[in-house]
Amino acid sequence: MMVVGIVAVCAVLLVLAFLVPRLSRHPERGTQRTLGAGSRAGGKAPGVLGRIFSKPFRSSSKAVGKSGSAGRRARGNMPF
């Protein structure tokens, strides 16, 4: 279920970053802040479990950042 949510957020951010690049940064940062809190909470588990619990949040945060930057980069390559 979380995977579907992250894919949906990435798709929305990609479209938003393409259409209105400046306004897309706030939702992107908010999403990354939320995922960072989940990563920090998961990382408090002892030992190897901490890395295992925080990894999905770290990789999701990275995907959100790449999605937003890809939309802004595509917008920058447009001829108009």
C-alpha positions in Angstrom: 0.0 0.0 0.0 2.9 2.4 0.8 4.4 1.7 -2.6 1.2 2.7 -4.4 1.1 5.9 -2.3 4.7 6.8 -3.1 4.2 6.2 -6.8 1.1 8.4 -6.8 3.0 11.2 -4.9 5.9 10.9 -7.4 3.5 11.1 -10.4 1.7 14.2 -8.9 5.0 15.9 -8.2 6.3 15.1 -11.7 3.3 16.8 -13.3 3.3 19.7 -10.9 7.0 20.3 -11.4 6.4 20.3 -15.2 3.5 22.7 -15.1 4.5 25.1 -12.3 8.2 24.5 -11.4 8.4 27.1 -8.6 5.3 26.0 -6.9 6.3 22.4 -6.9 9.2 22.8 -4.4 6.9 23.3 -1.3 5.0 20.0 -1.7 8.3 18.2 -2.5 10.0 19.5 0.6 6.9 18.7 2.7 6.9 15.1 1.4 10.6 14.7 2.0 10.2 16.1 5.5 7.5 13.6 6.3 9.5 10.7 4.9 12.6 11.9 6.8 10.6 11.7 10.0 9.6 8.2 9.2 13.2 7.3 8.5 14.4 8.8 11.7 11.7 6.9 13.7 12.6 3.6 12.0 16.3 4.2 12.5 15.8 4.2 16.3 15.3 0.4 16.3 18.4 -1.4 17.5 21.1 -2.6 15.2 20.3 -4.0 11.8 16.6 -3.5 12.3 17.1 0.2 12.4 18.7 0.2 8.9 16.0 -2.2 7.6 13.1 -0.1 9.0 14.5 3.2 7.7 15.5 2.1 4.2 12.1 2.3 2.6 11.7 5.9 3.8 15.1 6.9 2.5 14.6 5.4 -0.9 11.1 6.9 -1.1 12.5 10.4 -0.3 15.2 10.0 -3.0 12.5 9.0 -5.5 10.4 12.1 -4.6 13.4 14.3 -5.1 14.3 12.7 -8.5 10.7 13.0 -9.7 10.5 16.7 -8.9 13.8 17.5 -10.4 13.0 15.5 -13.6 9.8 17.5 -14.1 11.6 20.8 -13.7 14.4 19.6 -16.0 11.9 18.5 -18.6 10.2 21.9 -18.4 13.6 23.6 -18.9 14.2 21.7 -22.1 10.9 22.8 -23.7 11.4 25.1 -26.7 8.9 27.7 -25.4 
